[in-house]
Amino acid sequence: MGRIRIGVIGAGHIAQIEHVPNLLRLKDRFEVRGVCDPSKTARAFIAERYSIATFESVEQLLHQPLDAVVIASPDALHKEHVLKALERGLHVFCEKPLCYSSHDIKELIAARDKVERVLQVGYMKRFDPAYEAALDLLPKTPSTLRHVSVEVNDPDAWPFIRHHDWRKAEDVPKTLIAEVAEKQKAQVMRAIGPGADQTTFRGFCTAYASALVHDVNAVHGMLDRLGVAEGEIVGACLYAGGDGGHGSVRLLDGQALLTMTHLTVPHLPDYRERITLYFDDAAIELEFPSPWLNHHTTRLTVKRGSKHRLHVEDIRVGYAEAFIEELKGFADAVAQGKARRNSAEEAAQDMDLLCGLARWRSRPSPREVSRKAYETT
């Protein structure tokens, strides 16, 4: 295969700021044949800024001569857009979350296998040079693992995209917005069960499925390298109206604990994202920059103890951009059949955990159980 003829479904922030310009940078691998979006404003920006053909509907784009698509549409549309692309025999790169539930993802896996195409999920952290280096630093066995900690404070994108060339689209038809919202509600209810309150619903869609999902995927990759099996959920909380999400997972029969916290702090222009693995005599920490700050290095720090001495190693691997590296990985999988990273199966594992956390959070508290028991006596 020569250059991969590719289309982009969705022209929001992630497409305008990352995927479209990155695909154009990789012109030796990709030929961008078109972008579709219901927003006339977004289409005009893409056409004017990049001289790319634009289309209003997915069907119009998929009728072009394509080998693959990048799906950057709203989360609730991922499933139907992946299925449409696979039905056309196209390879698919889909932004996270692939779907809200592993049940829906299994449908996509079956469709993928039927046409024997690549289906890759947009977890760019797995392609971060520092993350790859951290994997190589992990011990051969998990026998000394004690704790895995994820801590993220995030103002959302606004402080980090003002310098980018992009255009906000506010002309999407209201009927379409309402239709997508109904699809999202139905999908989330299938994923976590009916009866979730507003905080649970919003927190699952944002703090869990839109934000913390990246860290869950990264941690799963590290635990897989260590040989640690899936753990048991022992705590979960969605708070601050859904801007905050927390989860705790018991690992290795209680030898270790995984704790995860993501909090949007809307008016604080500061971003910190840390994944730390603590062992008996060492700690390995990754500190990621805001994903919107391209080519900013991720800091990898290793701390080791030797009697009363602390040895700290600060490792800088390079400035390769993970958003670009994941597209290179997609191209290699499509054109050369190289090993595929960020599979649909891995996405299903991630969403099983996040759905489990949401269901754990929604279950009645011991106080509520006691009160109901008392009322029935």
C-alpha positions, -999 to +999 in steps of 0.1 A: +000+000+000+012+035-008-002+065+010-034+058+030-064+076+017-081+088+048-112+108+058-120+125+091-155+122+107-160+152+130-143+186+129-144+197+165-114+208+187-095+175+186-098+173+148-090+209+141-061+212+166-046+177+164-058+151+139-062+171+107-028+190+110-010+159+122-023+139+093-011+166+069+023+166+086+025+128+079+019+134+042+043+105+033+019+081+050-016+097+046-036+115+019-064+134+035-094+131+012-120+149+031-136+160+065-172+158+074-191+178+100-227+191+104-213+225+113-210+249+083-185+270+105-163+240+111-164+229+075-155+264+063-125+266+087-111+232+075-116+242+038-100+277+043-072+267+066-062+234+050-077+234+015-094+201+022-127+189+007-155+190+033-189+172+035-219+178+056-228+141+062-209+109+070-224+092+040-211+118+016-176+113+030-177+075+029-186+076-007-152+090-014-123+067-024-109+059+011-088+033+028-094+045+064-111+071+086-104+089+118-135+092+139-136+124+161-173+128+163-192+131+197-188+101+219-224+089+215-219+086+177-187+065+178-204+032+176-226+039+146-197+057+128-173+028+134-199+003+121-206+024+090-168+026+082-162-011+088-192-019+066-174+000+038-143-021+044-123+008+059-097+007+086-107+028+116-089+051+141-115+061+167-111+086+195-118+075+231-141+063+245-147+038+218-181+031+234-196+036+268-200-002+274-180-033+266-212-049+252-213-023+224-175-027+219-180-064+214-203-056+184-175-035+169-150-063+175-172-088+156-176-063+127-139-056+127-131-093+125-156-099+098-139-075+074-103-081+088-095-044+093-076-024+119-096-008+147-074+014+169-085+036+198-071+071+204-052+065+236-021+086+227-004+081+261+006+045+251+027+061+224+044+087+247+082+081+247+084+084+285+055+060+290+073+034+268+105+040+288+086+035+320+074+001+308+110-010+304+118+001+339+092-021+356+104-051+375+099-086+361+073-096+387+047-076+408+060-092+440+070-058+455+041-036+442+023-017+469+003+011+453-006+027+420-017+063+422-033+085+396-038+122+403-051+147+378-062+183+381-074+198+349-090+232+340-101+216+307-086+228+274-091+266+275-057+278+288-038+255+264-056+260+230-058+298+228-026+299+208-038+273+183-056+280+151-091+267+155-127+278+152-155+271+176-186+258+159-219+270+174-242+264+144-249+227+148-287+223+144-304+221+178-324+190+167-292+172+160-278+182+194-309+169+211-308+136+191-271+130+201-280+138+237-308+112+237-284+086+222-258+094+249-284+090+276-296+056+263-260+043+259-250+054+293-280+038+309-272+005+291-237+008+304-242+016+341-279+008+346-310+029+350-317+052+378-283+071+379-286+106+393-274+136+374-240+137+391-234+100+383-245+105+347-224+136+341-194+123+360-194+091+341-195+109+308-168+134+317-146+126+347-146+089+340-152+082+303-137+114+288-108+121+311-098+093+335-102+067+307-067+078+294-051+070+328-071+038+332-058+026+298-022+036+307-023+019+341-038-013+325-008-013+301+016-011+330-002-037+351-003-060+321+035-057+318+038-066+354+015-095+351-012-081+375-047-094+369-079-073+371-086-062+406-117-057+428-134-024+431-135-013+467-146+024+464-158+050+440-171+086+441-183+111+416-185+146+431-184+183+424-215+179+401-196+154+381-164+174+376-146+151+400-142+113+398-124+089+421-120+051+422-102+025+443-093-010+431-078-038+453-050-056+435-031-088+441-055-100+468-049-069+489-011-067+485-016-034+465-041-007+458-049+013+427-064+048+434-075+072+407-087+108+410-095+133+383-109+168+391-117+196+367-108+229+384-126+252+359-110+285+367-074+274+376-051+275+346-030+247+359-027+211+347-010+182+365-013+145+357+007+120+376+008+082+375+030+067+403+038+031+410+052+024+445+073-007+452+090-018+484+121+001+476+113+023+446+088+046+429+083+052+392+064+083+383+052+098+351+041+134+350+023+143+318+018+179+304-015+190+292-022+169+260-029+202+241+007+213+246+024+194+217+060+183+220+062+191+257+081+162+273+066+139+299+087+137+330+098+103+341+113+100+376+126+070+393+133+070+431+152+042+447+163+035+483+196+021+495+198+020+533+195+057+543+202+070+508+177+082+483+186+080+447+165+101+422+169+097+385+152+122+362+148+107+327+141+127+296+134+105+266+126+129+239+101+154+224+082+132+200+045+141+201+022+112+212-007+124+190+016+121+160+031+088+171-003+071+175-011+080+139+022+066+128+013+034+147-021+033+129-004+037+095+021+009+103-007-014+113-027-006+082+000-005+056+025-030+070+005-052+093+027-043+123+017-050+158-015-031+168-016-010+199-047+003+217-071-024+205-109-026+210-103-054+235-082-031+256-109-004+253-135-029+266-113-037+296-111+001+304-148+007+301-156-024+322-137-008+350-152+026+346-187+012+344-180-008+375-169+023+394-201+042+383-223+013+394-204+010+427-210+047+433-247+044+425-254+015+449-273+023+481-251+033+510-251+012+542-271+041+559-297+039+532-299+001+534-304+004+572-330+031+569-350+011+544-348-020+565-360+000+595-389+014+575-401-020+565-402-034+600 
